[in-house]
Amino acid sequence: MMETSVIVEKVDDFLIEEFEVEASEITPDANLKETLDLDSLDYVDLVVAIEATFGVKLIGDDFVGIESFQDFYNLIAHKVNT
């Protein structure tokens, strides 16, 4: 079982590096899509990175209802720990 804090740290590190976003902009309540300025190709990059980092598969339906960074962390934690 992977701790949520480890997941958050790995995700944040990746997002800061790949999406060139300031660490201060990544807060649990911040809007994921707006903060990262995601387009459809960015989502593909994000999915590939999560799969490579955590060894879990994400599909489009997984992103339904994902608004905040906290939602995203919860999604990954659920996938990793089931």
Z-matrix of the N, CA and C atoms (Angstrom, degrees):
N
C 1 1.461
C 2 1.536 1 108.76
N 3 1.320 2 115.64 1 128.51
C 4 1.458 3 120.20 2 -179.58
C 5 1.527 4 109.77 3 -95.65
N 6 1.317 5 115.22 4 131.79
C 7 1.460 6 120.88 5 179.73
C 8 1.530 7 110.40 6 -66.62
N 9 1.320 8 115.93 7 144.38
C 10 1.456 9 121.02 8 179.34
C 11 1.520 10 111.40 9 -59.56
N 12 1.319 11 117.09 10 -37.43
C 13 1.470 12 119.96 11 -179.44
C 14 1.532 13 111.68 12 -62.35
N 15 1.324 14 117.23 13 -34.80
C 16 1.462 15 121.50 14 177.88
C 17 1.530 16 109.59 15 -69.20
N 18 1.321 17 116.13 16 -42.08
C 19 1.462 18 121.33 17 178.23
C 20 1.523 19 110.06 18 -61.13
N 21 1.323 20 116.78 19 -48.27
C 22 1.468 21 121.96 20 -179.72
C 23 1.526 22 110.35 21 -58.40
N 24 1.327 23 116.93 22 -45.41
C 25 1.462 24 120.69 23 -178.52
C 26 1.533 25 111.33 24 -63.20
N 27 1.326 26 117.05 25 -45.50
C 28 1.466 27 120.70 26 179.99
C 29 1.527 28 111.47 27 -64.50
N 30 1.321 29 116.83 28 -43.54
C 31 1.464 30 121.10 29 179.97
C 32 1.525 31 109.93 30 -64.09
N 33 1.315 32 116.50 31 -48.55
C 34 1.466 33 120.04 32 -179.06
C 35 1.525 34 111.56 33 -60.20
N 36 1.334 35 116.79 34 -44.10
C 37 1.467 36 120.23 35 179.44
C 38 1.524 37 110.52 36 -58.50
N 39 1.324 38 116.48 37 -44.50
C 40 1.461 39 120.61 38 179.56
C 41 1.526 40 110.96 39 -63.64
N 42 1.332 41 116.38 40 -47.00
C 43 1.464 42 120.29 41 -177.49
C 44 1.522 43 111.85 42 -62.40
N 45 1.322 44 116.45 43 -40.89
C 46 1.465 45 120.76 44 179.86
C 47 1.531 46 109.49 45 -62.43
N 48 1.326 47 116.30 46 -43.38
C 49 1.464 48 120.43 47 -177.49
C 50 1.526 49 112.30 48 -73.76
N 51 1.318 50 117.46 49 -49.70
C 52 1.460 51 121.57 50 -172.76
C 53 1.529 52 114.12 51 -79.44
N 54 1.314 53 117.06 52 -35.44
C 55 1.465 54 120.50 53 -176.23
C 56 1.523 55 112.22 54 -103.77
N 57 1.331 56 116.23 55 3.44
C 58 1.461 57 122.63 56 176.81
C 59 1.525 58 112.30 57 48.34
N 60 1.324 59 114.09 58 48.21
C 61 1.459 60 120.77 59 178.48
C 62 1.532 61 107.69 60 -106.08
N 63 1.311 62 115.40 61 146.99
C 64 1.466 63 120.43 62 178.38
C 65 1.525 64 109.90 63 -71.56
N 66 1.309 65 116.14 64 139.87
C 67 1.466 66 121.03 65 179.27
C 68 1.531 67 111.34 66 -56.17
N 69 1.328 68 116.62 67 -35.18
C 70 1.466 69 120.73 68 -178.37
C 71 1.527 70 112.92 69 -65.97
N 72 1.344 71 116.64 70 -20.31
C 73 1.465 72 120.55 71 179.39
C 74 1.526 73 112.31 72 -81.18
N 75 1.322 74 116.45 73 -18.02
C 76 1.462 75 120.81 74 -178.10
C 77 1.518 76 108.87 75 -91.51
N 78 1.311 77 115.01 76 99.76
C 79 1.460 78 121.49 77 176.13
C 80 1.523 79 107.78 78 -125.93
N 81 1.321 80 117.65 79 154.97
C 82 1.471 81 119.36 80 -177.09
C 83 1.524 82 114.19 81 -53.80
N 84 1.329 83 117.62 82 -34.50
C 85 1.467 84 120.95 83 -176.36
C 86 1.523 85 114.16 84 -89.88
N 87 1.334 86 117.72 85 -9.76
C 88 1.468 87 120.70 86 -178.11
C 89 1.527 88 110.71 87 -67.05
N 90 1.329 89 115.52 88 148.48
C 91 1.462 90 121.05 89 179.28
C 92 1.528 91 109.20 90 -74.77
N 93 1.319 92 116.20 91 122.13
C 94 1.460 93 122.47 92 -176.54
C 95 1.524 94 112.09 93 -59.66
N 96 1.321 95 116.74 94 -52.20
C 97 1.464 96 121.34 95 -175.21
C 98 1.528 97 111.41 96 -65.34
N 99 1.318 98 117.42 97 -44.58
C 100 1.466 99 120.67 98 -178.51
C 101 1.531 100 111.85 99 -69.32
N 102 1.324 101 117.02 100 -43.44
C 103 1.461 102 120.76 101 -177.51
C 104 1.522 103 111.05 102 -63.80
N 105 1.330 104 116.37 103 -41.16
C 106 1.463 105 120.58 104 -177.94
C 107 1.521 106 112.47 105 -90.78
N 108 1.335 107 116.70 106 -6.76
C 109 1.461 108 122.16 107 -178.24
C 110 1.533 109 110.42 108 53.31
N 111 1.346 110 114.81 109 52.58
C 112 1.461 111 121.41 110 -173.80
C 113 1.520 112 112.57 111 -77.68
N 114 1.338 113 115.06 112 135.00
C 115 1.461 114 120.98 113 167.36
C 116 1.537 115 106.69 114 -114.75
N 117 1.319 116 117.19 115 -177.85
C 118 1.460 117 119.33 116 -173.95
C 119 1.529 118 112.64 117 -61.94
N 120 1.324 119 117.67 118 -36.27
C 121 1.461 120 120.17 119 178.45
C 122 1.526 121 111.01 120 -68.09
N 123 1.328 122 116.52 121 -36.36
C 124 1.468 123 120.62 122 177.30
C 125 1.524 124 111.06 123 -62.41
N 126 1.335 125 116.66 124 -37.66
C 127 1.464 126 119.77 125 177.98
C 128 1.528 127 110.36 126 -62.14
N 129 1.322 128 116.93 127 -38.96
C 130 1.466 129 120.84 128 178.03
C 131 1.533 130 109.14 129 -62.23
N 132 1.318 131 116.81 130 -46.49
C 133 1.464 132 121.18 131 177.97
C 134 1.525 133 110.99 132 -59.44
N 135 1.308 134 115.88 133 -41.53
C 136 1.453 135 121.73 134 -179.62
C 137 1.531 136 110.78 135 -63.78
N 138 1.324 137 116.44 136 -45.17
C 139 1.466 138 121.49 137 -179.95
C 140 1.530 139 110.59 138 -63.59
N 141 1.323 140 116.80 139 -44.67
C 142 1.466 141 120.99 140 179.39
C 143 1.532 142 110.33 141 -60.99
N 144 1.316 143 116.91 142 -43.68
C 145 1.462 144 120.90 143 -179.56
C 146 1.525 145 111.75 144 -64.89
N 147 1.318 146 116.76 145 -41.15
C 148 1.472 147 120.16 146 179.26
C 149 1.517 148 109.78 147 -65.80
N 150 1.328 149 116.77 148 -42.38
C 151 1.462 150 120.27 149 178.39
C 152 1.531 151 110.76 150 -61.84
N 153 1.334 152 116.98 151 -42.58
C 154 1.466 153 121.06 152 -179.52
C 155 1.528 154 111.80 153 -68.37
N 156 1.316 155 116.34 154 -39.01
C 157 1.458 156 120.88 155 -176.01
C 158 1.522 157 112.55 156 -76.89
N 159 1.332 158 116.15 157 -42.63
C 160 1.459 159 120.01 158 -172.40
C 161 1.529 160 114.49 159 -111.00
N 162 1.329 161 117.63 160 -9.13
C 163 1.458 162 120.21 161 179.47
C 164 1.518 163 114.29 162 70.13
N 165 1.327 164 116.81 163 28.47
C 166 1.466 165 121.16 164 178.62
C 167 1.522 166 109.59 165 -120.80
N 168 1.303 167 116.11 166 150.75
C 169 1.466 168 122.25 167 178.55
C 170 1.518 169 109.34 168 -94.67
N 171 1.332 170 115.63 169 134.79
C 172 1.457 171 121.87 170 173.45
C 173 1.523 172 107.91 171 -118.09
N 174 1.317 173 116.36 172 141.22
C 175 1.458 174 121.23 173 175.84
C 176 1.522 175 108.54 174 -121.88
N 177 1.316 176 115.89 175 167.73
C 178 1.463 177 120.50 176 -177.87
C 179 1.510 178 113.71 177 -53.11
N 180 1.340 179 116.39 178 -41.16
C 181 1.462 180 119.72 179 -179.03
C 182 1.526 181 112.80 180 -62.90
N 183 1.327 182 117.25 181 -24.24
C 184 1.467 183 120.40 182 178.10
C 185 1.521 184 111.52 183 -62.31
N 186 1.331 185 116.54 184 -26.20
C 187 1.461 186 120.49 185 -176.14
C 188 1.528 187 113.51 186 -86.87
N 189 1.325 188 117.07 187 -5.17
C 190 1.461 189 120.34 188 176.76
C 191 1.535 190 107.71 189 -64.48
N 192 1.307 191 115.79 190 123.86
C 193 1.461 192 120.47 191 179.40
C 194 1.514 193 114.17 192 86.41
N 195 1.320 194 117.61 193 -1.60
C 196 1.469 195 120.39 194 177.88
C 197 1.527 196 108.00 195 -85.28
N 198 1.298 197 115.17 196 109.27
C 199 1.466 198 120.44 197 -178.91
C 200 1.526 199 111.28 198 -113.83
N 201 1.317 200 116.09 199 -47.31
C 202 1.463 201 120.24 200 -173.85
C 203 1.528 202 111.21 201 -103.39
N 204 1.316 203 114.86 202 168.30
C 205 1.457 204 119.17 203 174.48
C 206 1.521 205 110.11 204 -61.51
N 207 1.332 206 117.35 205 -37.70
C 208 1.464 207 120.14 206 178.88
C 209 1.531 208 110.97 207 -61.20
N 210 1.335 209 117.21 208 -41.05
C 211 1.470 210 120.32 209 175.65
C 212 1.529 211 110.22 210 -58.20
N 213 1.318 212 115.89 211 -42.61
C 214 1.458 213 121.33 212 -178.56
C 215 1.532 214 111.04 213 -66.15
N 216 1.346 215 116.56 214 -44.14
C 217 1.461 216 120.16 215 176.95
C 218 1.529 217 110.31 216 -59.72
N 219 1.321 218 116.01 217 -43.60
C 220 1.467 219 120.63 218 -179.67
C 221 1.527 220 111.36 219 -62.13
N 222 1.323 221 116.67 220 -41.16
C 223 1.463 222 121.23 221 177.95
C 224 1.531 223 110.11 222 -59.37
N 225 1.316 224 116.60 223 -48.98
C 226 1.463 225 120.23 224 -178.04
C 227 1.524 226 110.19 225 -65.67
N 228 1.317 227 117.82 226 -43.02
C 229 1.466 228 121.04 227 179.38
C 230 1.531 229 110.05 228 -59.80
N 231 1.324 230 116.34 229 -42.28
C 232 1.470 231 120.36 230 178.71
C 233 1.531 232 110.83 231 -61.89
N 234 1.331 233 116.29 232 -45.56
C 235 1.472 234 120.87 233 -179.35
C 236 1.537 235 111.54 234 -65.04
N 237 1.319 236 115.92 235 -43.14
C 238 1.468 237 121.35 236 -176.67
C 239 1.529 238 110.59 237 -68.26
N 240 1.307 239 116.36 238 -39.13
C 241 1.463 240 120.70 239 -171.05
C 242 1.527 241 114.27 240 -97.80
N 243 1.332 242 118.02 241 15.27
C 244 1.469 243 119.40 242 176.04
C 245 1.510 244 110.44 243 -118.56
